[in-house]
Amino acid sequence: MRRSLRRSAAGWLALGFAVLLLGLPTGPVAPGQVRAATPDLTIVSTARYEVQPGDRRIRVTIDLTLRNRLKDTKTKRFYFDEAFLAVNPGASGFKLTTSGKGSPSVRVTKRAKTHTLVRLGLAGRLFSGKTAKYRLRYDLKDPGGSPTRELRIGDAFVSFPVWAYATEGTAGSSVSVAFPKGYEPRVEAGDLGTPVTDAEGRITFNSGKLSKPLEFFAYLTADRPGAYTDGPITPTVLGAPATLNIRGWSDDRPWADRVGGLLERALPVIGEEIGLAWPRDVPLTVQESVSRSTGGYAGLFDPSANRVEIAYYASDFVVLHEAAHGWFNGALLADRWANEAFASYYAGVAAVDLGVEVTPAAAPARRSDPARIALNAWGPLGTASTATEDYGYAASLAVAQAIAQRAGPDDLRDVWPAVAARAGAYQPSSGPAEGAFAGAPDWRGLLDLLEDRTGKSFDDLWRTWIARPGDLAALDARTSARAAYDKAIAATDGWQLPRAIRDAMRAWRFEDATSLLDGAGQALQDRAAIDAAASAAGLILPATMRTAFEDDDGFDDTAAEAVAQLETIARYRAAAAAAPAEMTPVTELGLLDATPEADLAAAREAFARGDLSASVRASERAAATWADAATIGQSRAMQIGLGAASAALVLILLIALVVRRRRRRVSSVVAQEQRPAER
């Protein structure tokens, strides 16, 4: 995660001030006559820049070959005895020598922001057709001051411009740059070929012969690993300490003080605005750097190394941006644009809260920008042009600002804990939260969560800034599926849609979701029909269909349950309808020892608890009892009639028997009374 802050190429090129060389030919006949130095006097040079950090300087040595290209006439003899040369601004310690006779001299005639003009006093007259060799030496010393100064020479870091020297239109000059052992140099601008490392570890760059020396310009930086000083800070973020190690160059204490102080104040503010505690449980190293990333970005967050690199020249905005990357670094959100968007957004929010005046590195995004791309097409660092990178940063910030404005700070703050918990949108209205993401959500999951947690629509922002042409069909399908989903939610009347539907919506499998929603709609229609039928029958619906509905992933079980409930209700109603409209003595006699009302009550109770089989059996018993009541009554009545006749016959026989027995007893008594007594 990086923040754009590039050195101005125009500023660098301004350092490449063209060599100003004025030849002043003189002679005994015309001492006041001045002739143009070019092409009369040509110079070819070999310049060597040697980094000497121990002396805090760059030693520049220029071997000059001067040639007088004039031709004498019969009356005039031409020669040069001085020349003017423009060298780097701030140059000092000049010394001019020659291998020939005489004592050359050098003095500064003008100092400007863009160059230093020196006068070269030649050791002797350089006559027509002659060549002379001189060596000019001077030093470039670190002036101190702003961290963005062009010239820095220290134990940990070196940066400086490199020029070549020649006369106009003269080819053949060259430049070399030498670094001592231990430095890791980089050519930020210009072409100095492939570096060569000698046996002692010194690194040398060489331009080779230049066809147009005055157009040559290079800018080099180098740092020396290990030349750092560490210092811990422990700001408190939402009540918990956040441990960071500020690692600055040993000779750049101001950077460590500035960056460490700003981070110590900013992290608590950013954490409060986001609504999340500091997410790292090991110390994060914030390291001063040259900015070695492609494109010269001033910040680099490397989560795998647990390190943030912030360039020595980085602005306060970049520091705040990298601080926000402590949260938005690929672990919370998946897409590059989203991480850069909210890192920039919260950097700006923190700047306002802290009263820090900052200017985002990227200019405001314009939809008419020729480099405009859909943010979903913004690739990894180093894969796009500078213009596209600039647009990506600007557009991502514009999106974050628009999201924040629409959502409001409080609702946006509620989104991030859900993102951190990997909880998706479309949560059930009751019960435990459902996880949705194995990793950080991408642009789709972020859109869902934003709309779910804020109740606002962000579809238009996604279509305008984020979606690629191929993504628009998915957004269209989402719109249609969400409409069907909302309709189904309204129809559930307290029931939960099956999780399979929510999972399909979260995964943007809208074809599957729509098919499942169609099944849910049919199931809910079945429920309405069952509700009406049960109400008409005076039955209480069991929870079995709701259970089947909420756990179903295809609604086959729900449909089967609906059919079974309707059939059970029909059996119950048929049983209830079988009850006689009028009770006759025969019917009452048939129901004398039967309880069909109790069977109906049992059927109702079984249906209410979801035991449909028991309900059907009880209904069938009641129906059968009522259907057979008359027949049973008639049979019983006949049995009673036959029983009564039999009882009468038996009574007659008994009476006759009794009478017969009495008659026998009377006859016996009479007979005894009439028998004569024995003597």
KOLFILO-646265 format. One line per field, with one value per residue (C-alpha): residue in one letter; x, y, z. Coordinates in Angstrom, 2 decimals, padded with zeros to 5 digits. Last residue first. Layout:
// residues N
resn	c(A;...)
xx	c(X;...)
yy	c(Y;...)
zz	c(Z;...)
END
This chain:
// residues 679
resn	c(R;E;A;P;R;Q;E;Q;A;V;V;S;S;V;R;R;R;R;R;R;V;V;L;A;I;L;L;I;L;V;L;A;A;S;A;A;G;L;G;I;Q;M;A;R;S;Q;G;I;T;A;A;D;A;W;T;A;A;A;R;E;S;A;R;V;S;A;S;L;D;G;R;A;F;A;E;R;A;A;A;L;D;A;E;P;T;A;D;L;L;G;L;E;T;V;P;T;M;E;A;P;A;A;A;A;A;A;R;Y;R;A;I;T;E;L;Q;A;V;A;E;A;A;T;D;D;F;G;D;D;D;E;F;A;T;R;M;T;A;P;L;I;L;G;A;A;S;A;A;A;D;I;A;A;R;D;Q;L;A;Q;G;A;G;D;L;L;S;T;A;D;E;F;R;W;A;R;M;A;D;R;I;A;R;P;L;Q;W;G;D;T;A;A;I;A;K;D;Y;A;A;R;A;S;T;R;A;D;L;A;A;L;D;G;P;R;A;I;W;T;R;W;L;D;D;F;S;K;G;T;R;D;E;L;L;D;L;L;G;R;W;D;P;A;G;A;F;A;G;E;A;P;G;S;S;P;Q;Y;A;G;A;R;A;A;V;A;P;W;V;D;R;L;D;D;P;G;A;R;Q;A;I;A;Q;A;V;A;L;S;A;A;Y;G;Y;D;E;T;A;T;S;A;T;G;L;P;G;W;A;N;L;A;I;R;A;P;D;S;R;R;A;P;A;A;A;P;T;V;E;V;G;L;D;V;A;A;V;G;A;Y;Y;S;A;F;A;E;N;A;W;R;D;A;L;L;A;G;N;F;W;G;H;A;A;E;H;L;V;V;F;D;S;A;Y;Y;A;I;E;V;R;N;A;S;P;D;F;L;G;A;Y;G;G;T;S;R;S;V;S;E;Q;V;T;L;P;V;D;R;P;W;A;L;G;I;E;E;G;I;V;P;L;A;R;E;L;L;G;G;V;R;D;A;W;P;R;D;D;S;W;G;R;I;N;L;T;A;P;A;G;L;V;T;P;T;I;P;G;D;T;Y;A;G;P;R;D;A;T;L;Y;A;F;F;E;L;P;K;S;L;K;G;S;N;F;T;I;R;G;E;A;D;T;V;P;T;G;L;D;G;A;E;V;R;P;E;Y;G;K;P;F;A;V;S;V;S;S;G;A;T;G;E;T;A;Y;A;W;V;P;F;S;V;F;A;D;G;I;R;L;E;R;T;P;S;G;G;P;D;K;L;D;Y;R;L;R;Y;K;A;T;K;G;S;F;L;R;G;A;L;G;L;R;V;L;T;H;T;K;A;R;K;T;V;R;V;S;P;S;G;K;G;S;T;T;L;K;F;G;S;A;G;P;N;V;A;L;F;A;E;D;F;Y;F;R;K;T;K;T;D;K;L;R;N;R;L;T;L;D;I;T;V;R;I;R;R;D;G;P;Q;V;E;Y;R;A;T;S;V;I;T;L;D;P;T;A;A;R;V;Q;G;P;A;V;P;G;T;P;L;G;L;L;L;V;A;F;G;L;A;L;W;G;A;A;S;R;R;L;S;R;R;M)
xx	c(-103.02;-102.47;-104.36;-106.38;-104.96;-107.15;-104.90;-101.83;-103.37;-104.40;-100.85;-099.41;-101.85;-100.95;-097.20;-097.74;-099.86;-097.24;-094.57;-096.76;-097.43;-093.74;-092.99;-095.69;-094.36;-090.87;-092.07;-093.95;-090.89;-088.69;-091.07;-091.06;-087.23;-086.98;-089.29;-087.21;-083.90;-085.23;-086.19;-082.82;-080.94;-083.05;-082.29;-078.62;-078.56;-080.45;-078.04;-075.00;-076.35;-077.13;-073.68;-071.59;-070.75;-070.33;-067.84;-066.00;-065.55;-064.29;-061.85;-060.64;-060.04;-058.00;-055.92;-055.34;-054.24;-051.88;-050.30;-050.02;-048.08;-047.24;-048.05;-051.16;-052.23;-052.04;-054.15;-056.78;-056.96;-057.24;-060.13;-061.73;-061.26;-062.81;-065.81;-066.05;-066.47;-068.45;-070.38;-073.93;-073.11;-075.34;-078.10;-077.84;-078.20;-081.28;-082.73;-082.20;-079.46;-079.81;-077.06;-075.07;-071.26;-069.62;-068.67;-066.18;-064.56;-064.40;-062.93;-060.29;-059.40;-059.14;-056.90;-054.65;-054.50;-053.59;-050.91;-049.43;-049.33;-047.61;-045.10;-044.22;-043.76;-041.54;-039.43;-038.94;-038.17;-034.67;-032.31;-034.83;-034.02;-036.33;-039.11;-039.02;-039.10;-041.91;-043.81;-043.34;-044.39;-048.00;-051.03;-053.93;-057.17;-060.61;-061.38;-061.76;-058.57;-056.71;-057.82;-056.92;-053.51;-052.87;-053.56;-051.29;-048.57;-048.83;-048.32;-045.25;-043.91;-044.45;-042.55;-039.75;-039.35;-039.13;-036.61;-034.52;-034.44;-033.58;-030.74;-029.29;-029.30;-028.01;-024.88;-023.47;-021.86;-023.82;-027.07;-026.38;-025.58;-028.77;-030.84;-029.19;-029.81;-033.51;-035.79;-036.85;-040.51;-042.07;-044.50;-042.43;-044.09;-042.07;-038.84;-039.88;-040.46;-037.09;-035.38;-037.12;-035.96;-032.49;-032.34;-033.20;-030.62;-028.00;-028.53;-027.93;-024.80;-023.54;-024.18;-022.22;-019.09;-017.99;-017.84;-015.60;-017.28;-015.62;-016.26;-019.68;-021.33;-020.09;-021.13;-024.61;-025.06;-024.36;-027.86;-028.45;-029.69;-026.37;-025.46;-026.90;-025.99;-022.39;-022.24;-023.47;-021.12;-018.16;-019.00;-019.01;-015.88;-013.90;-014.38;-011.27;-010.99;-013.20;-016.20;-019.83;-020.22;-023.77;-024.79;-026.65;-030.45;-032.95;-033.52;-031.24;-028.20;-028.39;-024.93;-021.77;-019.97;-016.20;-015.79;-013.52;-016.12;-018.83;-016.56;-015.95;-019.57;-020.67;-018.21;-019.86;-023.19;-021.73;-019.79;-022.66;-023.43;-023.79;-020.86;-018.66;-019.39;-018.73;-015.45;-014.38;-015.22;-013.26;-010.28;-010.35;-010.57;-007.51;-005.34;-006.35;-005.95;-002.37;-001.64;-003.16;-001.00;002.12;001.41;000.14;001.61;004.07;001.74;-000.93;-003.81;-006.52;-009.19;-011.70;-011.13;-012.63;-010.08;-009.48;-006.13;-007.70;-009.30;-012.88;-014.20;-011.88;-010.24;-008.88;-005.07;-003.06;-000.61;-003.37;-002.65;-002.07;-002.60;-002.60;-005.28;-005.37;-009.04;-008.67;-005.56;-007.26;-010.15;-007.74;-005.75;-009.08;-009.98;-006.56;-006.42;-010.07;-009.47;-006.08;-007.55;-010.63;-008.61;-006.30;-009.16;-009.33;-010.55;-009.62;-006.38;-005.37;-003.71;-006.54;-006.07;-002.41;-002.89;-004.41;-000.92;000.43;-002.02;-001.16;002.54;001.73;-000.36;002.47;004.70;007.31;010.85;012.67;010.42;008.14;008.58;006.06;006.99;005.26;007.22;004.07;002.06;004.34;003.11;005.02;005.12;006.73;006.05;008.95;007.23;008.21;009.00;012.45;011.29;014.55;013.51;012.78;011.29;008.05;008.32;005.09;005.31;003.29;-000.42;-001.60;-005.24;-005.25;-008.80;-011.66;-014.22;-012.78;-012.90;-011.66;-008.82;-007.83;-007.74;-005.74;-003.29;-002.76;-001.04;001.65;001.93;002.68;005.31;007.02;007.07;008.43;010.91;012.15;012.59;014.34;016.86;018.34;021.96;021.06;018.47;015.09;013.43;010.28;009.17;005.45;003.37;-000.36;-001.67;-005.36;-008.10;-009.46;-005.95;-003.30;-000.01;003.07;006.22;009.53;012.82;015.30;018.37;019.38;022.51;021.83;021.27;023.16;021.09;021.65;020.05;021.01;019.79;020.98;021.18;022.57;021.38;024.68;026.55;024.87;026.63;027.74;030.62;029.97;027.56;029.48;028.22;030.61;030.03;032.80;032.88;036.67;036.91;034.99;031.24;030.01;026.75;024.80;024.33;024.15;020.86;018.81;016.54;016.24;019.51;019.73;022.50;022.69;025.58;027.90;031.16;031.82;029.90;031.42;029.74;031.03;030.34;031.39;032.20;032.47;030.28;030.59;027.48;027.67;030.78;031.17;030.34;028.09;025.81;024.88;022.32;022.58;021.13;022.91;021.52;022.69;026.14;025.13;025.16;022.00;021.64;018.21;016.53;013.31;014.32;014.47;017.56;021.12;023.60;025.17;028.48;029.23;032.99;035.22;037.95;038.85;041.57;043.15;044.38;045.49;045.10;046.52;045.09;045.21;046.98;046.04;047.80;049.13;048.03;044.39;042.17;038.87;036.08;033.28;029.50;027.51;024.16;020.37;019.89;022.52;026.13;028.23;031.90;033.46;037.21;039.64;043.35;046.00;049.68;052.16;053.64;051.74;049.93;047.25;045.37;042.16;040.86;037.43;036.43;032.75;029.72;026.37;024.75;026.37;028.74;028.67;032.02;033.70;036.87;040.32;043.60;042.44;044.58;044.37;047.19;046.31;047.96;048.79;045.83;045.65;043.14;040.65;039.86;041.48;041.11;040.36;040.39;038.91;039.25;036.46;036.68;033.63;033.99;030.54;030.54;029.76;033.46;032.80;030.10;032.59;030.62;032.82;031.48;033.82;033.66;035.49;035.38;035.43;035.83;035.77;037.02;036.18;032.78;031.69;033.85;032.47;035.11;035.92;038.16;039.58;043.19;043.11;046.63;048.32;045.80;042.71;040.21;037.58;035.93;032.61;031.36;027.98;027.17;023.43;021.67;020.66;019.28;016.14;015.75;015.32;012.63;010.81;010.91;009.16;009.89;007.04;004.64;002.15;001.08;001.68;000.00)
yy	c(-098.50;-096.82;-093.67;-093.54;-091.50;-088.42;-085.82;-087.20;-086.97;-083.41;-082.47;-084.16;-082.49;-079.08;-079.64;-080.79;-077.77;-075.46;-077.01;-076.66;-073.01;-072.36;-074.11;-072.22;-068.93;-069.86;-070.85;-067.60;-065.60;-067.46;-066.62;-062.91;-062.72;-064.22;-061.60;-058.76;-060.07;-060.20;-056.58;-055.50;-057.27;-055.52;-052.15;-052.96;-053.76;-050.58;-048.52;-050.12;-049.29;-045.75;-045.11;-046.63;-043.37;-041.48;-043.99;-044.21;-040.44;-040.29;-043.12;-041.58;-038.26;-039.96;-041.82;-038.63;-036.73;-039.51;-039.46;-035.66;-035.47;-031.75;-030.66;-028.81;-031.73;-034.19;-031.90;-031.44;-035.17;-035.91;-033.47;-035.21;-038.58;-037.19;-036.05;-039.57;-041.09;-044.42;-046.44;-045.30;-044.07;-046.67;-046.12;-042.39;-043.12;-045.30;-042.69;-040.09;-037.37;-034.81;-033.44;-036.60;-036.05;-036.91;-033.26;-033.39;-036.44;-034.81;-031.68;-033.74;-035.67;-032.41;-030.89;-033.94;-033.72;-030.02;-030.79;-033.61;-031.50;-028.65;-031.02;-032.41;-028.90;-027.96;-031.09;-030.37;-026.71;-026.87;-025.91;-026.35;-025.43;-022.41;-024.06;-027.43;-025.69;-023.43;-026.47;-028.31;-025.47;-026.80;-024.86;-024.63;-026.06;-024.49;-026.04;-022.68;-021.48;-024.60;-024.17;-020.49;-021.04;-023.99;-021.84;-019.09;-021.64;-022.95;-019.41;-019.18;-022.39;-021.09;-017.91;-019.87;-021.95;-018.81;-017.45;-020.58;-020.08;-016.42;-017.24;-019.83;-017.35;-014.67;-016.49;-013.22;-015.10;-013.11;-013.70;-017.43;-017.62;-015.78;-018.16;-021.26;-019.80;-020.50;-017.47;-016.79;-016.75;-013.68;-012.75;-014.37;-012.26;-009.09;-011.09;-012.64;-009.22;-008.01;-011.05;-010.60;-006.96;-008.06;-010.59;-007.99;-005.47;-008.19;-009.37;-005.82;-005.53;-008.81;-007.58;-004.42;-006.31;-007.04;-003.34;-002.83;-001.65;000.86;004.51;005.11;001.71;001.28;004.82;004.20;001.00;002.75;002.48;003.43;001.31;001.89;-001.61;-003.65;-001.15;-000.93;-004.66;-005.54;-003.08;-004.37;-007.97;-007.15;-005.01;-007.74;-009.13;-010.13;-013.85;-016.88;-014.63;-015.11;-015.77;-015.91;-014.02;-016.04;-016.08;-013.49;-011.25;-013.40;-011.65;-010.60;-008.99;-010.84;-011.20;-011.51;-010.15;-007.39;-006.44;-006.33;-004.23;-001.93;-001.22;000.40;003.29;003.97;004.29;006.79;008.85;009.30;006.79;009.24;011.45;008.48;006.74;009.92;010.51;006.92;007.15;010.40;008.86;005.89;008.26;010.28;007.25;005.45;008.61;009.06;005.41;005.69;008.71;006.96;003.98;000.69;-002.63;-001.30;-001.52;-004.14;-003.58;-000.98;-002.73;-002.80;000.96;001.39;003.36;007.04;007.93;010.38;012.16;013.09;011.56;013.90;012.89;015.58;015.93;013.16;013.77;014.82;018.26;018.51;021.08;019.30;020.45;017.06;016.39;017.75;015.68;012.62;012.95;013.37;010.29;008.51;009.14;008.29;004.95;004.49;004.75;003.04;-000.04;000.01;000.54;-002.36;-004.81;-007.32;-005.35;-005.90;-007.87;-006.14;-003.17;-001.00;-001.11;-000.14;001.43;004.32;005.11;004.93;007.62;009.73;009.60;010.33;013.33;014.61;014.71;012.11;013.35;010.64;008.07;006.02;002.26;000.41;-002.98;-006.11;-008.07;-009.77;-006.57;-004.49;-000.91;001.27;005.05;007.80;006.32;006.56;005.00;001.45;001.15;002.04;004.89;006.14;004.86;005.67;002.71;002.30;-001.07;-002.54;-004.23;-007.45;-007.70;-005.79;-004.74;-001.45;-001.26;-000.65;002.14;003.74;007.27;006.18;004.17;007.12;009.48;007.10;006.51;010.20;011.61;008.96;008.77;012.49;012.36;009.35;010.89;014.26;013.02;010.20;012.55;015.18;012.56;012.10;010.95;007.57;006.97;006.43;003.34;004.18;000.99;000.75;-000.67;000.01;000.07;-000.66;001.74;002.54;003.13;004.09;005.27;003.17;004.58;002.77;004.25;002.62;004.24;003.17;002.76;-000.91;-000.69;002.14;004.33;005.62;008.20;009.32;011.98;012.07;014.68;014.60;017.14;019.03;015.81;015.09;012.09;010.86;008.41;005.92;006.78;004.97;003.81;002.59;000.52;-000.02;-003.47;-003.79;-006.21;-003.86;-003.56;-002.41;-000.56;-001.06;002.05;005.62;006.64;009.50;009.76;007.85;005.94;003.79;003.17;000.55;001.65;-000.66;-000.07;003.44;004.89;006.02;008.02;008.24;010.79;011.00;013.58;012.43;014.78;018.52;020.34;023.01;022.71;019.97;019.03;016.28;016.72;014.59;015.47;014.35;012.03;010.18;008.33;006.53;007.97;011.30;013.39;015.13;017.41;017.83;019.17;017.33;016.83;020.63;022.10;020.90;022.34;018.94;019.67;019.43;019.71;021.00;019.78;021.00;019.12;020.65;019.32;021.49;021.18;023.39;024.16;027.90;028.94;028.14;030.81;029.72;028.37;028.98;031.02;029.18;031.50;029.87;030.12;028.27;026.91;026.79;028.69;031.24;032.00;034.14;034.84;032.03;031.73;029.36;029.65;028.00;028.05;027.48;024.44;021.34;018.70;021.17;022.12;023.94;023.88;024.84;024.29;025.03;023.98;025.25;025.11;022.57;023.79;026.50;027.03;030.20;030.26;031.89;032.31;031.59;032.21;033.68;034.97;037.63;039.15;036.15;034.34;031.98;029.15;028.67;025.23;025.81;022.55;022.06;018.60;018.80;016.20;016.93;015.83;016.16;015.20;014.66;015.75;014.91;014.26;010.69;010.42;010.72;009.96;010.35;012.07;011.68;013.87;013.11;016.15;017.31;021.01;022.91;026.41;028.12;026.42;027.88;030.34;033.32;036.00;039.04;041.86;044.21;043.13;043.48;043.41;041.80;039.03;037.88;034.99;035.01;031.58;031.52;028.18;027.96;024.32;023.72;023.69;020.15;021.14;022.32;018.79;017.64;020.20;019.28;015.69;016.73;014.27;011.95;011.57;008.79;006.78;003.11;000.00)
zz	c(065.15;061.88;061.13;058.03;055.00;054.16;055.82;054.14;050.73;051.28;052.20;049.13;046.82;048.23;047.65;044.10;043.32;044.69;042.50;039.47;040.22;040.64;037.42;035.59;036.97;035.93;032.52;032.16;033.32;030.87;028.13;029.12;029.22;025.80;024.44;026.04;024.69;021.24;021.48;023.02;020.29;017.78;019.39;019.53;015.89;015.07;017.14;015.52;012.12;013.14;014.71;011.90;010.03;013.27;014.59;011.26;011.11;014.67;014.12;010.84;012.55;015.26;012.70;010.67;013.75;014.77;011.31;011.36;014.57;014.23;017.78;016.65;014.44;017.34;019.52;016.85;016.14;019.85;020.07;017.10;018.82;022.00;019.99;018.50;021.98;021.69;024.46;023.67;020.21;018.53;021.14;020.46;016.80;017.50;019.79;017.09;017.14;014.39;012.00;012.53;012.72;009.40;008.80;011.66;010.13;006.70;008.28;010.01;006.89;004.90;007.58;007.38;003.60;003.78;006.35;004.25;001.10;002.96;004.54;001.13;-000.24;002.70;002.30;-001.39;-000.61;-002.10;000.71;003.50;007.11;007.38;005.38;007.19;010.56;009.40;008.13;011.42;013.69;014.02;012.83;015.28;013.94;013.84;010.48;008.74;010.42;009.34;005.72;005.63;007.23;004.93;001.87;003.20;003.92;000.38;-000.90;001.35;-000.13;-003.66;-002.80;-001.18;-004.30;-006.42;-003.92;-004.37;-008.13;-007.68;-005.28;-007.63;-010.50;-008.15;-007.08;-005.69;-002.81;-000.26;-002.16;-002.44;001.27;002.14;000.01;001.48;004.92;004.49;004.72;008.27;009.27;010.89;008.17;005.38;002.70;003.34;003.26;-000.05;-001.60;-000.32;-001.84;-005.18;-005.31;-004.21;-007.03;-009.67;-008.41;-008.06;-011.60;-012.84;-010.68;-012.09;-015.63;-014.82;-013.80;-017.38;-018.16;-015.12;-011.96;-009.63;-010.41;-011.92;-011.49;-007.93;-007.04;-008.49;-006.48;-003.19;-001.74;001.89;004.80;006.54;007.70;004.82;002.11;003.25;003.87;000.39;-001.33;000.69;-000.16;-003.86;-003.86;-002.09;001.39;003.41;003.91;004.60;004.22;005.20;008.89;010.16;013.28;015.89;016.07;014.94;011.93;009.81;008.28;004.64;004.68;005.54;008.83;008.39;011.95;010.61;008.01;010.67;012.89;009.87;008.95;012.21;011.71;008.36;010.16;012.64;010.10;007.62;004.90;002.04;002.99;003.83;000.55;-001.45;000.38;-000.17;-003.88;-004.32;-002.52;-004.90;-007.86;-006.83;-006.07;-009.25;-011.35;-010.19;-010.87;-014.33;-015.13;-013.84;-016.07;-014.71;-013.57;-011.00;-008.04;-008.47;-010.89;-011.11;-013.18;-010.31;-010.13;-013.58;-015.53;-016.29;-017.83;-020.26;-017.26;-018.12;-014.91;-013.05;-009.80;-007.51;-007.66;-006.03;-003.18;-000.82;000.68;004.38;007.13;010.47;012.90;014.56;013.80;010.27;009.60;011.07;008.60;005.69;006.68;007.16;003.53;002.15;003.95;003.00;-000.73;-000.77;000.88;-001.36;-004.54;-003.72;-003.26;-000.41;002.58;006.25;005.81;002.59;004.26;005.55;009.31;009.72;006.30;008.25;009.57;006.02;004.97;008.01;007.11;003.45;004.47;006.65;003.58;002.70;002.03;003.97;002.41;004.62;004.73;006.84;008.22;009.46;006.84;005.56;006.07;003.79;003.81;001.35;001.35;-000.72;-004.10;-006.55;-009.52;-008.71;-005.04;-003.77;-001.57;-000.10;003.28;006.89;008.67;010.61;012.32;013.67;017.07;017.32;018.14;015.10;014.65;016.55;017.85;015.47;015.28;012.16;013.59;017.02;015.51;013.32;016.30;018.49;015.59;014.80;017.89;018.22;014.45;014.19;016.92;015.40;011.93;013.04;015.63;013.41;010.46;012.57;013.81;010.37;010.88;012.39;009.73;011.26;012.68;014.63;016.37;016.95;019.79;019.91;023.47;024.20;025.30;021.86;020.53;023.09;021.58;022.32;020.67;020.33;019.05;016.69;015.13;011.66;009.55;009.05;005.34;003.61;001.39;-002.10;-004.36;-007.83;-010.24;-013.84;-016.59;-020.12;-022.65;-022.58;-023.22;-026.56;-028.10;-024.70;-024.37;-021.57;-018.77;-016.07;-012.68;-010.00;-006.85;-004.32;-002.74;-002.45;-005.37;-007.63;-008.13;-011.53;-012.10;-015.34;-017.44;-016.21;-017.74;-016.35;-013.32;-010.05;-010.51;-007.42;-004.97;-002.21;-000.04;001.87;000.04;-001.22;-004.14;-007.45;-010.23;-013.80;-016.52;-020.16;-022.84;-026.47;-028.47;-029.02;-030.26;-027.58;-025.46;-022.90;-019.32;-017.91;-014.93;-011.92;-009.25;-005.61;-002.98;-000.19;002.83;005.94;006.57;005.11;001.97;000.85;-002.20;-003.76;-000.66;000.21;003.83;004.14;005.77;005.44;002.93;002.13;000.44;-003.27;-003.71;-006.52;-008.87;-012.32;-014.17;-017.27;-020.61;-023.51;-027.29;-030.03;-033.47;-032.86;-029.67;-026.07;-024.08;-020.75;-017.40;-018.30;-016.01;-015.69;-014.61;-012.62;-012.88;-010.20;-011.25;-010.81;-007.57;-008.66;-007.83;-010.15;-010.89;-008.91;-009.31;-010.98;-011.67;-013.85;-012.86;-015.66;-017.40;-018.35;-016.27;-015.38;-012.24;-011.29;-007.70;-006.47;-002.85;-003.39;-005.45;-004.17;-007.58;-009.89;-012.60;-015.28;-017.03;-018.27;-020.30;-020.14;-022.09;-025.61;-028.73;-032.17;-034.39;-036.89;-039.95;-042.10;-040.68;-037.76;-037.71;-034.92;-033.50;-030.12;-028.23;-024.53;-022.89;-019.42;-016.65;-014.23;-010.59;-008.37;-004.69;-003.17;000.45;004.06;004.80;005.99;003.35;000.46;-002.72;-005.80;-008.90;-011.89;-014.99;-018.22;-020.43;-024.06;-024.63;-027.89;-028.66;-031.94;-032.25;-029.96;-028.09;-030.06;-030.77;-028.68;-030.07;-027.44;-027.76;-031.55;-032.93;-029.98;-029.71;-027.77;-027.95;-025.18;-025.06;-023.23;-021.94;-020.26;-019.67;-019.87;-016.54;-015.74;-012.38;-014.09;-015.29;-011.72;-011.02;-014.20;-013.14;-009.97;-007.24;-006.68;-003.81;-004.41;-001.40;-001.17;000.00)
END
